[in-house]
């Protein structure tokens, strides 16, 4: 986000949560690309990168659940 063009504090909390959820989706897409790209490495490297990628996915899912819960509470 460009701080000069998008002042998030001026936006309602519900919209900022949606922004965060969109960023999570983007991060998950990048993470999936890393996971798939790791398939072209040797077995040891693949395993290490894919384990980290899976852990990142788990964390992103947890963050998404928290933000979705907060969003529901705000309704």
Wavefront OBJ file of the C-alpha trace (Angstrom):
o trace
v 0.000 0.000 0.000
v 1.250 3.451 -0.819
v 0.970 5.643 2.277
v 0.680 8.715 0.094
v -2.350 7.500 -1.839
v -4.212 5.297 0.637
v -4.724 6.386 4.216
v -6.230 3.269 5.780
v -7.100 4.992 9.060
v -9.740 7.065 7.241
v -11.585 3.922 6.163
v -14.113 1.977 8.257
v -12.765 -1.018 10.168
v -14.887 -3.430 8.134
v -13.271 -2.228 4.897
v -9.793 -2.434 6.404
v -10.537 -6.039 7.396
v -11.561 -6.767 3.799
v -8.280 -5.204 2.642
v -6.386 -7.492 5.023
v -8.309 -10.534 3.776
v -7.453 -9.580 0.188
v -3.772 -9.320 1.136
v -3.965 -12.770 2.733
v -5.354 -14.175 -0.531
v -2.490 -12.555 -2.438
v 0.081 -13.922 0.014
v -1.451 -17.390 -0.291
v -1.147 -17.200 -4.086
v 2.532 -16.266 -3.787
v 3.060 -19.055 -1.277
v 1.418 -21.578 -3.608
v 3.720 -20.454 -6.424
v 6.746 -21.010 -4.163
v 5.440 -24.466 -3.222
v 5.022 -25.417 -6.882
v 8.379 -23.951 -7.926
v 10.082 -26.039 -5.250
v 9.084 -29.121 -7.212
v 11.996 -28.490 -9.576
v 14.663 -28.730 -6.862
v 16.319 -31.834 -5.451
v 14.321 -33.904 -2.957
v 15.923 -32.470 0.187
v 15.432 -28.870 -0.916
v 11.884 -29.578 -2.054
v 10.964 -31.032 1.308
v 12.341 -28.096 3.261
v 10.699 -25.437 1.113
v 7.370 -27.236 0.936
v 7.261 -27.746 4.713
v 7.827 -24.026 5.246
v 5.243 -23.224 2.569
v 2.675 -25.458 4.265
v 3.344 -23.742 7.611
v 2.896 -20.325 5.995
v -0.432 -21.517 4.563
v -1.585 -22.678 7.987
v -0.725 -19.293 9.517
v -2.509 -17.407 6.741
v -5.616 -19.543 7.249
v -5.564 -18.812 10.988
v -5.194 -15.070 10.368
v -8.070 -15.202 7.900
v -10.270 -16.981 10.468
v -9.468 -14.359 13.111
v -10.219 -11.452 10.779
v -13.422 -13.079 9.543
v -14.519 -13.555 13.161
v -13.816 -9.912 13.956
v -15.702 -8.899 10.829
v -18.727 -10.939 11.957
v -18.625 -9.322 15.411
v -18.729 -5.878 13.815
v -21.976 -6.642 11.957
l 1 2 3 4 5 6 7 8 9 10 11 12 13 14 15 16 17 18 19 20 21 22 23 24 25 26 27 28 29 30 31 32 33 34 35 36 37 38 39 40 41 42 43 44 45 46 47 48 49 50 51 52 53 54 55 56 57 58 59 60 61 62 63 64 65 66 67 68 69 70 71 72 73 74 75
